Amino acid sequence: MLIKHPDITHYETEIQQTLNQPDAIHQSQRDINVLVFYRTIKAQRWLVAVARRLNGEGYLITAYQTDAIKTGAKLWSK
């Protein structure tokens, strides 16, 4: 993850906050078992954590910064 997204190298705590206290949660368009968590980090900038639930366990697939919320079914918002 850090190799592809070096801009979030020091964001471990913020990624955990994104998963625990998101501003919005969307369902992936490609895989219904994948959830996309968004947390605002500044105006028009979000930290995104993408997670999958498999066999009762959840795990982080990737995390990155974005300037746009992607399409996908909105499951929850603050």
C-alpha atoms as an extended CHARMM CRD file, in Angstrom:
* protein
*
        78  EXT
         1         1  MET       CA              0.0000000000        0.0000000000        0.0000000000  PROA      1               0.0000000000
         2         2  LEU       CA              2.7210000000        2.4720000000        0.9300000000  PROA      2               0.0000000000
         3         3  ILE       CA              4.6210000000        1.6780000000       -2.2420000000  PROA      3               0.0000000000
         4         4  LYS       CA              1.6890000000        2.7120000000       -4.4280000000  PROA      4               0.0000000000
         5         5  HSD       CA              0.6200000000        5.6210000000       -2.1950000000  PROA      5               0.0000000000
         6         6  PRO       CA              3.7230000000        7.1530000000       -0.5660000000  PROA      6               0.0000000000
         7         7  ASP       CA              1.7190000000       10.3230000000        0.1860000000  PROA      7               0.0000000000
         8         8  ILE       CA              0.0390000000        8.5080000000        3.1020000000  PROA      8               0.0000000000
         9         9  THR       CA              3.1530000000        7.0300000000        4.7010000000  PROA      9               0.0000000000
        10        10  HSD       CA              2.5360000000        8.9080000000        7.9650000000  PROA      10              0.0000000000
        11        11  TYR       CA             -1.2610000000        8.4820000000        7.9860000000  PROA      11              0.0000000000
        12        12  GLU       CA             -1.6080000000        5.2070000000        9.9360000000  PROA      12              0.0000000000
        13        13  THR       CA             -3.6160000000        6.8140000000       12.7580000000  PROA      13              0.0000000000
        14        14  GLU       CA             -5.8030000000        8.7170000000       10.2880000000  PROA      14              0.0000000000
        15        15  ILE       CA             -6.4910000000        5.5210000000        8.3220000000  PROA      15              0.0000000000
        16        16  GLN       CA             -7.6140000000        3.8120000000       11.5420000000  PROA      16              0.0000000000
        17        17  GLN       CA             -9.8630000000        6.8230000000       12.2740000000  PROA      17              0.0000000000
        18        18  THR       CA            -11.2820000000        6.5970000000        8.7600000000  PROA      18              0.0000000000
        19        19  LEU       CA            -12.2750000000        2.9800000000        9.3880000000  PROA      19              0.0000000000
        20        20  ASN       CA            -13.5940000000        3.6300000000       12.9190000000  PROA      20              0.0000000000
        21        21  GLN       CA            -15.2160000000        7.0550000000       12.4260000000  PROA      21              0.0000000000
        22        22  PRO       CA            -15.8630000000        7.5940000000        8.7130000000  PROA      22              0.0000000000
        23        23  ASP       CA            -17.7830000000       10.5050000000        7.2330000000  PROA      23              0.0000000000
        24        24  ALA       CA            -19.3050000000        8.1530000000        4.6500000000  PROA      24              0.0000000000
        25        25  ILE       CA            -19.2780000000        4.4900000000        3.6540000000  PROA      25              0.0000000000
        26        26  HSD       CA            -19.9330000000        3.3100000000        0.1090000000  PROA      26              0.0000000000
        27        27  GLN       CA            -20.1840000000       -0.1590000000       -1.3490000000  PROA      27              0.0000000000
        28        28  SER       CA            -17.8050000000       -0.9730000000       -4.1800000000  PROA      28              0.0000000000
        29        29  GLN       CA            -19.3830000000       -1.1660000000       -7.6160000000  PROA      29              0.0000000000
        30        30  ARG       CA            -17.1470000000       -4.1070000000       -8.5020000000  PROA      30              0.0000000000
        31        31  ASP       CA            -17.4920000000       -6.2510000000       -5.3740000000  PROA      31              0.0000000000
        32        32  ILE       CA            -20.3850000000       -6.1050000000       -2.8900000000  PROA      32              0.0000000000
        33        33  ASN       CA            -18.0760000000       -7.4060000000       -0.1460000000  PROA      33              0.0000000000
        34        34  VAL       CA            -15.7910000000       -4.3870000000       -0.4450000000  PROA      34              0.0000000000
        35        35  LEU       CA            -16.5610000000       -1.2090000000        1.4850000000  PROA      35              0.0000000000
        36        36  VAL       CA            -15.0500000000        2.1950000000        0.8020000000  PROA      36              0.0000000000
        37        37  PHE       CA            -14.6710000000        4.4450000000        3.8610000000  PROA      37              0.0000000000
        38        38  TYR       CA            -14.2420000000        8.2160000000        3.4370000000  PROA      38              0.0000000000
        39        39  ARG       CA            -13.0300000000       10.7590000000        5.9770000000  PROA      39              0.0000000000
        40        40  THR       CA            -12.5380000000       14.4570000000        5.2600000000  PROA      40              0.0000000000
        41        41  ILE       CA             -8.9660000000       15.6240000000        5.8310000000  PROA      41              0.0000000000
        42        42  LYS       CA             -9.4370000000       19.1640000000        4.4420000000  PROA      42              0.0000000000
        43        43  ALA       CA            -11.7800000000       21.0180000000        2.0980000000  PROA      43              0.0000000000
        44        44  GLN       CA            -12.4860000000       18.8570000000       -0.9600000000  PROA      44              0.0000000000
        45        45  ARG       CA             -9.9190000000       16.2670000000        0.1400000000  PROA      45              0.0000000000
        46        46  TRP       CA            -10.6890000000       12.8520000000        1.6140000000  PROA      46              0.0000000000
        47        47  LEU       CA             -8.7180000000        9.9790000000        3.0230000000  PROA      47              0.0000000000
        48        48  VAL       CA            -10.0860000000        6.7140000000        1.6360000000  PROA      48              0.0000000000
        49        49  ALA       CA             -9.7560000000        3.2770000000        3.2200000000  PROA      49              0.0000000000
        50        50  VAL       CA            -10.9110000000        0.3040000000        1.1660000000  PROA      50              0.0000000000
        51        51  ALA       CA            -11.7080000000       -2.8280000000        3.1640000000  PROA      51              0.0000000000
        52        52  ARG       CA            -13.0970000000       -6.2930000000        2.5010000000  PROA      52              0.0000000000
        53        53  ARG       CA            -14.9300000000       -8.6400000000        4.8080000000  PROA      53              0.0000000000
        54        54  LEU       CA            -14.1770000000      -12.3090000000        4.2140000000  PROA      54              0.0000000000
        55        55  ASN       CA            -14.9830000000      -15.3150000000        6.4270000000  PROA      55              0.0000000000
        56        56  GLY       CA            -16.0090000000      -13.0520000000        9.3060000000  PROA      56              0.0000000000
        57        57  GLU       CA            -12.7510000000      -11.0990000000        9.1980000000  PROA      57              0.0000000000
        58        58  GLY       CA            -12.1420000000       -7.6560000000        7.7760000000  PROA      58              0.0000000000
        59        59  TYR       CA             -8.9260000000       -6.4480000000        6.2420000000  PROA      59              0.0000000000
        60        60  LEU       CA             -7.6070000000       -3.3050000000        4.6260000000  PROA      60              0.0000000000
        61        61  ILE       CA             -7.0580000000       -3.5650000000        0.8770000000  PROA      61              0.0000000000
        62        62  THR       CA             -5.6510000000       -0.1020000000        0.2740000000  PROA      62              0.0000000000
        63        63  ALA       CA             -5.8000000000        3.5150000000        1.3990000000  PROA      63              0.0000000000
        64        64  TYR       CA             -5.1970000000        6.7380000000       -0.4710000000  PROA      64              0.0000000000
        65        65  GLN       CA             -6.1000000000       10.4320000000       -0.6990000000  PROA      65              0.0000000000
        66        66  THR       CA             -8.6320000000       11.6960000000       -3.2250000000  PROA      66              0.0000000000
        67        67  ASP       CA            -10.3440000000       14.8850000000       -4.2950000000  PROA      67              0.0000000000
        68        68  ALA       CA            -13.5700000000       13.1590000000       -5.3630000000  PROA      68              0.0000000000
        69        69  ILE       CA            -15.9270000000       10.6330000000       -3.8240000000  PROA      69              0.0000000000
        70        70  LYS       CA            -16.2830000000        7.7280000000       -6.2280000000  PROA      70              0.0000000000
        71        71  THR       CA            -19.5860000000        6.3000000000       -7.4050000000  PROA      71              0.0000000000
        72        72  GLY       CA            -21.0430000000        3.3470000000       -5.6110000000  PROA      72              0.0000000000
        73        73  ALA       CA            -24.0150000000        2.7030000000       -3.3880000000  PROA      73              0.0000000000
        74        74  LYS       CA            -23.9160000000        4.9900000000       -0.3520000000  PROA      74              0.0000000000
        75        75  LEU       CA            -24.5000000000        2.7940000000        2.6940000000  PROA      75              0.0000000000
        76        76  TRP       CA            -24.0120000000        5.3970000000        5.4020000000  PROA      76              0.0000000000
        77        77  SER       CA            -23.0990000000        9.0600000000        5.8580000000  PROA      77              0.0000000000
        78        78  LYS       CA            -22.5110000000       11.3120000000        8.8310000000  PROA      78              0.0000000000
